[in-house]
Amino acid sequence: MKLVIVESPTKARTLSRYLGKGYEIEASMGHVRDLPPSKLGVDVEHDFAPLYEVVSEKEKIVDKLRSLAKKADEIYLSMDPDREGEAIAFHVKHLIGRNGKFKRVVFHQITKSAILDAFTHPRAIDDNLVDAQQARRVLDRLVGYTLSPLLWKKVRRGLSAGRVQSVAVRLIVEREREIEAFKPEEYWVIGAEVTKAGSPEVFSIGLVKIDGETAKVADKKTADAIVSDLKGAGYLVVRVVRKEVKKGPYPPFTTSTLQQSASNVLGFTAKRTMRAAQNLYEMGHITYHRTDSVHLAAEARASARSYIEKAYGKQYLPENPRFYKVRSKLAQEAHEAIRPTRVSVDADSLKIKGKVVSDLRRLYTVIRKRFLASQMSDAVYDSTTVDVEAKDKNPKSEARNSKVYLLRANGTILKFDGWRTLYKRDSEDRELPILEEGEGLDLKNVLAEQKFTEPSARYTDATLVKAMEERGIGRPSTYAPTISTILARQYVEYDERKFKPTTVGIATNDFLVGNFDQTVDYDFTAGMEEDLDRIALGKRKWVPVIRDFWEPFLRKAEFVEKNAKRVKVPTESTGNKCPVCKEGDEVIRVGRFGKFLSCSRFPECKYTANYVEKLQGIKCPEDGGDIVIKKTRKGKTFFGCSNYPNCKWASWRDPRASGKKSVEKSAPPISV
């Protein structure tokens, strides 16, 4: 008997379709061995040796794997093709035996050809990848178990810190402060509506230069003077530029760009995207979904080109296949981009079971379109730029303030849609009349609009992932868990699909930035990620990397514990007096399990009460009641109707994150 061990039952079922008789496939259900949950679990005195133990709820699974291993002639460790998967394989092997029966098989798509090839060419466990995962685990444990007790003492009980999560919170807090400090500046947008002589067709031209200098209009007085000049001016076409513009498609998805696109197009959170992608991968519908590569296998490009020619026509097929530059620094993890395993299968044809069928089909459609588009012809546009000069009609005028204004119109016509045929939208054409240099235009109207500069927007799931990727903070496998963690810790919250820091998040960030500036420094965090990459490549040993970090970090922590002052977490007043003592104000605090009401005189007054937070502008789909944020007994957030128990509608999904004004009636009820 040949025993195959994978992570999940879904993956096991998919593999069973291809391996046939003689194989028994069993799932480890993720990690079977980890650092202990209630103590440091790292021997800092002896080369940071991790003190692993069997995950408590996995003991029966480990016993079953041991029993099966004794009967097996060969054991195939078929975990995911990344550091995490390599570590799971390493731990499973350690727990169930160390003989020569073990073989590591790696594939990036669960298809018959990929599976058979992987089982024909097994390899040994990659110790470098295991070391890289182990280094990350030890590093994160050292940071968390050192900083969290400090936060309890200096900020508030129940808080925690993390090497990557704290940097993500810093991004959000700093953006919030940029917004708060922003001072709007007035500016004016000025233009004119004109026609070609003898034509009824009106088109717009916008002011770009005044006497050869870039037009900057900062106040109404200046705007009025310009408008007055333009109303009395003559208009002459001085330049016409016509050219053909080609726009190539975007590369296929990486983990980061998939999360960004799913957020923008589908309203998915990063966690929701990765959950759906995991299911699609394990069902065999897409390639591995944790990747920072845009590379495509030769057979994938060939299958895409064949499908494009048959489905859309030869004109949609470029002369040569498209190649995209791989930017990953870690060649061993630079796998394929995320793509369908069978490009001819559309979302409606997928064989999917479960509660999230809609999510899987919608995400698959996004992935498939992007993959196909990446191998299609350019979109081709006819672009026209027209420069119009406006100046005093009387060339002999002696007016002292006579100025020359340059106004511009841009026209674009889609000549061939190419890859954009997959993304049908309302026409984006802006057609201009046929104009020639030296031609006069008739003025119909002058337009002036007052505007004000706006601050940078708060981060969304998409823009936060992009910012983390650009700064080298985290890796494809960590973006979604990081976002989930900072939400669960109450450091940030959603406000109309955007991240807003809580008072606790701001206080925690300020304490860490003020006392551990290097630990939560963007460049330092990115540098640590690069060191982990070097470990995975075998270019660095993991123990020296940890030691270089730990020794100065520990000294700093000891100094902060003795010298740092306690941080006061700000509160938000409800506008009411405390109903118990009648002296203090009733305030909103953020606790371990969310917001609650308290007295501003705490601890002198011990008043507390539940705080019911309603979602603005979103109603219950069952009875139209308000939707409120609630917590389970274990502290997990869910959303329910304010009319409970008369209305029992509830959902795990945050309606604000979906961008909808109403929520699905099919949301499953939740028992708490």
Backbone hydrogen bonds, N-H to C=O, Kabsch-Sander energy under -0.5 kcal/mol:
donor,donor_aa,acceptor,acceptor_aa,energy
2,K,22,G,-2.3
3,L,1,M,-0.6
3,L,74,E,-2.8
4,V,24,E,-3.1
5,I,76,Y,-2.8
6,V,4,V,-0.5
6,V,26,E,-2.3
12,A,8,S,-1.9
13,R,9,P,-2.6
14,T,10,T,-2.0
15,L,11,K,-2.5
16,S,12,A,-2.0
17,R,13,R,-0.7
17,R,14,T,-1.0
18,Y,15,L,-1.7
19,L,15,L,-1.9
20,G,16,S,-1.0
23,Y,20,G,-0.9
24,E,2,K,-2.9
26,E,4,V,-2.8
26,E,24,E,-0.5
28,S,6,V,-3.0
29,M,7,E,-1.4
30,G,7,E,-0.7
34,D,53,E,-2.4
39,K,36,P,-0.5
43,D,49,A,-2.7
44,V,42,V,-1.4
46,H,43,D,-1.1
48,F,43,D,-1.1
49,A,43,D,-0.9
49,A,46,H,-1.5
51,L,41,G,-3.1
52,Y,50,P,-1.1
53,E,34,D,-2.5
55,V,32,V,-2.2
58,K,55,V,-2.4
59,E,56,S,-1.1
62,V,58,K,-2.6
63,D,59,E,-2.3
64,K,60,K,-2.1
65,L,61,I,-2.4
66,R,62,V,-2.5
67,S,63,D,-2.1
68,L,64,K,-2.4
69,A,65,L,-2.5
70,K,66,R,-1.6
71,K,67,S,-0.8
71,K,68,L,-0.6
72,A,68,L,-1.0
73,D,1,M,-3.3
74,E,1,M,-1.1
75,I,101,K,-2.9
76,Y,3,L,-3.4
77,L,75,I,-0.5
77,L,103,K,-3.3
78,S,5,I,-2.7
78,S,76,Y,-0.9
82,D,80,D,-1.5
86,E,82,D,-2.6
87,A,83,R,-2.3
88,I,84,E,-2.2
89,A,85,G,-2.2
90,F,86,E,-2.2
91,H,87,A,-2.5
92,V,88,I,-2.6
93,K,89,A,-2.4
94,H,90,F,-2.1
95,L,91,H,-2.0
96,I,92,V,-2.0
97,G,93,K,-1.2
102,F,99,N,-0.8
103,K,75,I,-2.5
104,R,123,R,-2.9
105,V,77,L,-1.9
105,V,103,K,-0.5
111,T,109,Q,-1.5
115,I,111,T,-2.7
116,L,112,K,-2.6
117,D,113,S,-2.1
118,A,114,A,-2.2
119,F,115,I,-2.4
120,T,116,L,-1.3
121,H,117,D,-1.4
123,R,104,R,-2.9
127,D,125,I,-1.0
130,V,126,D,-1.9
131,D,127,D,-2.7
132,A,128,N,-2.1
133,Q,129,L,-2.2
134,Q,130,V,-2.6
135,A,131,D,-2.8
136,R,132,A,-2.0
137,R,133,Q,-2.4
138,V,134,Q,-2.8
139,L,135,A,-2.8
140,D,136,R,-2.7
141,R,137,R,-2.0
142,L,138,V,-2.6
143,V,139,L,-2.2
144,G,140,D,-2.7
145,Y,141,R,-2.8
146,T,142,L,-0.9
147,L,143,V,-2.7
148,S,144,G,-2.1
150,L,146,T,-0.7
151,L,147,L,-2.3
152,W,148,S,-1.9
153,K,149,P,-1.8
154,K,150,L,-2.9
155,V,151,L,-2.4
156,R,151,L,-2.0
159,L,156,R,-1.1
166,S,162,G,-2.0
168,A,164,V,-2.1
169,V,165,Q,-2.2
170,R,166,S,-1.8
171,L,167,V,-1.9
172,I,168,A,-1.7
173,V,169,V,-2.8
174,E,170,R,-2.7
175,R,171,L,-1.9
176,E,172,I,-2.0
177,R,173,V,-2.1
178,E,174,E,-1.9
179,I,175,R,-2.0
180,E,176,E,-2.3
181,A,177,R,-2.3
182,F,178,E,-0.8
182,F,179,I,-0.5
187,Y,451,K,-2.7
188,W,217,V,-2.2
189,V,449,E,-2.6
190,I,188,W,-0.6
191,G,447,L,-2.7
192,A,205,I,-2.6
193,E,445,N,-3.1
194,V,192,A,-0.5
194,V,203,F,-2.6
195,T,442,D,-2.1
196,K,201,E,-0.6
197,A,440,G,-0.8
199,S,196,K,-2.8
203,F,194,V,-2.4
205,I,192,A,-2.5
206,G,408,R,-2.8
207,L,190,I,-2.8
208,V,406,L,-2.9
209,K,406,L,-1.8
210,I,213,E,-2.9
211,D,404,V,-3.3
213,E,210,I,-1.9
215,A,208,V,-2.3
218,A,216,K,-0.6
223,A,219,D,-2.1
224,D,220,K,-3.1
225,A,221,K,-1.8
226,I,222,T,-2.1
227,V,223,A,-2.7
228,S,224,D,-2.3
229,D,225,A,-2.1
230,L,226,I,-2.9
231,K,227,V,-2.1
232,G,228,S,-1.1
232,G,229,D,-0.5
233,A,230,L,-1.0
234,G,391,K,-3.1
235,Y,441,L,-0.7
236,L,389,E,-2.3
237,V,439,E,-3.2
238,V,236,L,-0.5
238,V,387,D,-2.4
239,R,387,D,-1.4
241,V,385,T,-2.7
242,R,240,V,-0.5
243,K,383,S,-2.5
245,V,381,Y,-2.9
247,K,379,A,-2.7
248,G,246,K,-0.5
253,F,338,I,-0.7
255,T,291,T,-2.8
258,L,254,T,-2.2
259,Q,255,T,-2.2
260,Q,256,S,-2.3
261,S,257,T,-2.5
262,A,258,L,-2.8
263,S,259,Q,-1.8
264,N,260,Q,-2.3
265,V,261,S,-3.2
266,L,261,S,-0.5
266,L,262,A,-1.4
267,G,262,A,-0.8
267,G,263,S,-0.7
268,F,262,A,-2.0
273,T,269,T,-2.3
274,M,270,A,-2.3
275,R,271,K,-2.1
276,A,272,R,-2.0
277,A,273,T,-2.6
278,Q,274,M,-2.4
279,N,275,R,-1.8
280,L,276,A,-2.4
281,Y,277,A,-2.6
282,E,278,Q,-2.6
283,M,279,N,-1.8
284,G,281,Y,-1.5
285,H,280,L,-2.8
286,I,280,L,-0.9
287,T,339,R,-2.4
288,Y,108,H,-2.8
291,T,289,H,-0.7
292,D,333,E,-0.5
295,H,335,H,-0.5
301,R,297,A,-2.2
302,A,298,A,-2.3
303,S,299,E,-2.3
304,A,300,A,-2.2
305,R,301,R,-2.5
306,S,302,A,-2.2
307,Y,303,S,-2.1
308,I,304,A,-2.8
309,E,305,R,-2.2
310,K,306,S,-1.8
311,A,307,Y,-3.1
312,Y,308,I,-2.7
313,G,308,I,-1.1
313,G,309,E,-0.6
316,Y,313,G,-1.7
317,L,314,K,-1.8
327,R,325,K,-0.5
331,A,329,K,-0.8
333,E,330,L,-1.5
334,A,331,A,-1.1
335,H,333,E,-2.1
337,A,295,H,-2.9
338,I,253,F,-3.0
339,R,337,A,-0.5
341,T,285,H,-2.3
342,R,285,H,-0.5
345,V,342,R,-1.8
346,D,344,S,-0.6
349,S,346,D,-1.2
350,L,347,A,-1.2
352,I,350,L,-1.0
357,V,354,G,-0.5
360,L,356,V,-2.2
361,R,357,V,-2.5
362,R,358,S,-2.5
363,L,359,D,-2.5
364,Y,360,L,-2.4
365,T,361,R,-2.1
366,V,362,R,-1.7
367,I,363,L,-2.3
368,R,364,Y,-3.0
369,K,365,T,-2.4
370,R,366,V,-1.9
371,F,367,I,-2.3
372,L,368,R,-2.7
373,A,369,K,-2.9
374,S,370,R,-1.8
375,Q,372,L,-1.7
376,M,373,A,-1.9
377,S,316,Y,-1.7
379,A,247,K,-2.4
380,V,416,F,-2.9
381,Y,245,V,-3.2
382,D,413,I,-2.9
383,S,243,K,-3.2
383,S,381,Y,-0.7
384,T,411,G,-2.9
385,T,241,V,-2.5
386,V,409,A,-2.8
387,D,239,R,-2.7
388,V,407,L,-3.5
389,E,236,L,-3.1
390,A,405,Y,-3.1
391,K,234,G,-1.6
393,K,232,G,-0.9
397,S,394,N,-2.2
402,S,399,A,-1.2
405,Y,390,A,-2.9
405,Y,403,K,-0.5
406,L,209,K,-2.6
407,L,388,V,-3.2
407,L,405,Y,-0.5
408,R,206,G,-2.7
409,A,386,V,-2.3
411,G,384,T,-3.3
412,T,430,R,-1.2
413,I,382,D,-2.1
415,K,380,V,-2.5
415,K,413,I,-0.7
416,F,380,V,-2.0
419,W,377,S,-2.0
420,R,417,D,-2.3
421,T,418,G,-1.9
422,L,419,W,-1.6
423,Y,420,R,-1.6
430,R,412,T,-2.8
435,L,433,P,-0.6
438,G,237,V,-3.5
439,E,436,E,-1.6
441,L,235,Y,-2.2
442,D,195,T,-2.7
444,K,193,E,-3.1
445,N,193,E,-1.7
447,L,191,G,-2.7
449,E,189,V,-2.5
451,K,187,Y,-3.2
453,T,185,E,-2.3
464,L,460,T,-2.6
465,V,461,D,-2.1
466,K,462,A,-2.0
467,A,463,T,-2.2
468,M,464,L,-2.5
469,E,465,V,-2.5
470,E,466,K,-2.7
471,R,467,A,-1.6
472,G,468,M,-0.5
472,G,469,E,-1.2
473,I,468,M,-2.8
474,G,472,G,-0.7
478,T,475,R,-2.7
479,Y,475,R,-1.0
482,T,478,T,-2.3
483,I,479,Y,-2.0
484,S,480,A,-2.5
485,T,481,P,-2.3
486,I,482,T,-2.2
487,L,483,I,-1.6
488,A,484,S,-2.5
489,R,485,T,-2.4
490,Q,487,L,-1.4
491,Y,486,I,-1.7
492,V,486,I,-1.4
493,E,500,K,-2.2
495,D,498,K,-2.9
498,K,495,D,-0.8
499,F,459,Y,-3.4
500,K,493,E,-2.9
502,T,491,Y,-2.3
506,I,502,T,-2.4
507,A,503,T,-2.4
508,T,504,V,-2.7
509,N,505,G,-2.4
510,D,506,I,-2.6
511,F,507,A,-1.9
512,L,508,T,-2.3
513,V,509,N,-3.1
514,G,510,D,-2.1
515,N,511,F,-1.5
516,F,512,L,-3.4
520,V,516,F,-1.7
521,D,518,Q,-1.5
525,T,521,D,-2.4
526,A,522,Y,-2.3
527,G,523,D,-2.5
528,M,524,F,-2.0
529,E,525,T,-1.8
530,E,526,A,-1.9
531,D,527,G,-1.8
532,L,528,M,-2.1
533,D,529,E,-2.0
534,R,530,E,-2.3
535,I,531,D,-2.1
536,A,532,L,-2.0
537,L,533,D,-1.5
538,G,535,I,-1.4
539,K,534,R,-2.9
540,R,534,R,-0.9
545,V,541,K,-1.1
546,I,542,W,-2.0
547,R,543,V,-2.7
548,D,544,P,-2.6
549,F,545,V,-1.2
550,W,546,I,-3.1
551,E,547,R,-1.9
553,F,549,F,-1.6
554,L,550,W,-3.0
555,R,551,E,-1.8
556,K,552,P,-2.1
557,A,553,F,-2.3
558,E,554,L,-2.3
559,F,555,R,-1.9
560,V,556,K,-2.6
561,E,557,A,-2.3
562,K,558,E,-1.2
563,N,559,F,-2.1
564,A,560,V,-2.6
567,V,154,K,-4.1
569,V,567,V,-0.5
572,E,588,I,-1.6
574,T,586,E,-2.5
575,G,586,E,-0.5
578,C,584,G,-3.1
582,K,578,C,-1.3
586,E,576,N,-3.2
587,V,585,D,-0.6
587,V,598,S,-2.9
588,I,572,E,-3.2
589,R,587,V,-0.5
589,R,596,F,-2.8
591,G,589,R,-0.6
591,G,594,G,-3.4
594,G,591,G,-1.5
596,F,589,R,-2.3
597,L,609,A,-3.0
598,S,587,V,-2.4
599,C,607,Y,-0.9
600,S,585,D,-2.4
602,F,599,C,-1.8
604,E,601,R,-2.0
605,C,601,R,-0.6
609,A,597,L,-1.7
611,Y,595,K,-0.7
612,V,610,N,-0.6
613,E,611,Y,-0.7
613,E,629,I,-0.5
614,K,612,V,-0.6
615,L,627,I,-2.8
616,Q,614,K,-0.5
618,I,615,L,-0.9
619,K,661,K,-1.0
620,C,625,G,-3.1
624,G,620,C,-1.6
627,I,618,I,-0.9
628,V,626,D,-0.5
628,V,640,G,-2.9
629,I,613,E,-2.2
630,K,638,F,-2.9
632,T,636,K,-2.2
635,G,632,T,-1.9
638,F,630,K,-2.1
639,F,651,S,-2.9
640,G,628,V,-2.4
641,C,649,W,-1.4
642,S,626,D,-2.7
644,Y,641,C,-1.5
646,N,643,N,-1.6
647,C,643,N,-0.9
651,S,639,F,-2.5
657,A,654,D,-0.9
658,S,654,D,-1.0
659,G,655,P,-0.7
660,K,655,P,-1.1
663,V,619,K,-0.5
667,A,664,E,-1.2
672,V,670,I,-0.6
